[in-house]
Amino acid sequence: MQGRFVCHSRGVWPQFRALCFSLLLIGMVTLIPFRFATTPVQELDYSLLTSRSALEILGNICLFAPLGCALAGFAFRAQRRARLLWWGAAVAFGAVVSVAVEWLQCYLPRNPGLSDVVSNTFGAALGARCRLWPDRWPMVWWRIGLVA
């Protein structure tokens, strides 16, 4: 007799494992070193345009894209309107995780900033977008001129 949740490529458990793995990866990459202070080491930088390199912003986007993709994977049988809700939930969850990480970085010798929150949230939104509507990307690439 099969269990309640079927573990196949479109089931719940692979999505749950992917979500846990992406959260673990985000925690390991963003919170190293793990030496927490009792008072904030630095204040949060609220400016959007800082002297951060494009490579760091791209890294933030790539780090949070699997999180959005994993959350959007739970909507594998959803209709169009429900997919929009799952996309919104993935973006909101990515923003909440990003704000939590940046707040924890205030107690670490790291540089938290609002630009990190924006790029992390964009990464979660992009990952969810790629998972929920993968068939529309060729038209997008063609319209912006990246594919002939």
C-alpha positions in Angstrom: 0.0 0.0 0.0 1.4 3.4 -1.0 1.7 6.2 1.5 -0.2 9.4 1.3 2.6 11.3 -0.5 4.1 9.8 -3.6 7.8 10.3 -4.0 8.3 10.8 -7.7 9.6 13.6 -9.8 6.5 15.7 -9.5 5.6 14.8 -5.9 5.9 16.8 -2.7 9.0 15.3 -1.1 11.5 16.2 -3.8 10.2 19.8 -3.7 10.5 19.8 0.1 14.1 18.4 -0.1 15.0 21.0 -2.7 13.6 23.8 -0.4 15.5 22.5 2.6 18.7 22.2 0.6 18.4 25.8 -0.8 17.7 27.2 2.7 20.7 25.3 4.1 22.9 26.6 1.2 21.7 30.2 1.8 22.4 29.9 5.5 25.9 28.5 5.0 26.9 31.1 2.3 25.5 34.2 3.9 26.1 33.6 7.6 29.8 32.6 7.5 31.6 33.3 9.8 29.3 31.9 12.5 30.7 34.1 15.3 27.6 36.1 16.5 28.1 39.2 18.6 25.8 40.4 21.3 25.4 43.9 19.9 25.2 44.8 16.2 28.6 45.1 14.6 27.4 47.3 11.8 24.3 49.2 11.0 22.2 48.1 8.0 23.1 50.1 4.8 19.8 51.4 3.5 21.1 52.8 0.2 20.3 50.9 -2.9 23.2 52.0 -5.0 26.4 51.0 -3.2 29.8 50.3 -4.4 29.0 46.6 -4.9 30.3 44.8 -7.9 27.9 43.4 -10.5 29.4 40.0 -9.8 28.2 40.1 -6.1 24.7 41.1 -7.2 24.7 38.3 -9.8 25.9 35.9 -7.0 23.0 37.0 -4.8 20.5 36.5 -7.6 21.9 33.0 -8.4 21.9 32.1 -4.7 18.2 32.8 -4.2 17.0 31.5 -7.6 16.9 27.9 -6.4 14.8 28.9 -3.4 12.2 30.5 -5.7 12.3 27.5 -8.0 11.9 25.0 -5.1 8.9 26.9 -3.7 7.3 27.2 -7.1 7.7 23.5 -7.6 4.8 22.9 -5.1 2.4 24.4 -7.7 3.1 21.7 -10.3 -0.6 21.0 -11.0 -2.0 24.5 -10.3 -4.1 26.5 -12.7 -3.0 29.8 -14.0 -4.4 32.0 -11.2 -3.1 29.7 -8.6 0.3 29.8 -10.3 0.3 33.5 -9.8 -0.4 33.1 -6.1 2.4 30.6 -5.8 4.8 33.0 -7.6 3.8 35.7 -5.2 4.3 33.4 -2.2 7.7 32.4 -3.5 8.7 36.1 -3.9 7.3 37.0 -0.5 9.1 34.0 1.2 12.4 35.0 -0.6 12.0 38.5 0.7 11.4 37.3 4.2 14.4 35.0 4.1 16.5 37.8 2.7 15.5 40.3 5.4 16.2 37.7 8.1 19.6 37.0 6.6 20.5 40.7 6.4 19.3 41.2 10.0 21.5 38.4 11.2 24.4 39.8 9.3 24.1 42.9 11.5 25.5 40.8 14.3 28.3 39.4 12.1 31.4 41.0 10.6 29.6 41.2 7.3 28.2 44.1 5.2 24.3 43.9 5.2 22.5 46.1 2.8 19.2 46.9 1.1 20.7 46.1 -2.3 21.3 42.6 -1.1 17.6 42.3 -0.1 16.5 43.6 -3.5 18.8 41.3 -5.5 18.0 38.3 -3.3 14.2 38.9 -3.8 14.7 39.3 -7.5 16.6 36.0 -7.6 13.7 34.2 -5.8 11.2 35.8 -8.2 13.3 34.8 -11.2 13.7 31.2 -10.0 9.9 30.9 -9.4 9.3 32.5 -12.9 11.6 29.9 -14.6 9.8 27.0 -12.8 6.2 28.1 -13.3 6.3 29.3 -16.9 9.3 27.6 -18.6 7.7 27.6 -22.0 7.5 31.3 -22.4 11.2 32.1 -22.1 12.1 31.5 -25.8 9.7 34.3 -26.8 11.2 36.6 -24.1 14.8 36.0 -25.3 13.7 36.5 -28.9 11.9 39.8 -28.1 14.9 41.3 -26.3 17.3 40.3 -29.1 19.3 37.6 -27.4 18.3 34.9 -29.8 18.0 35.3 -33.6 
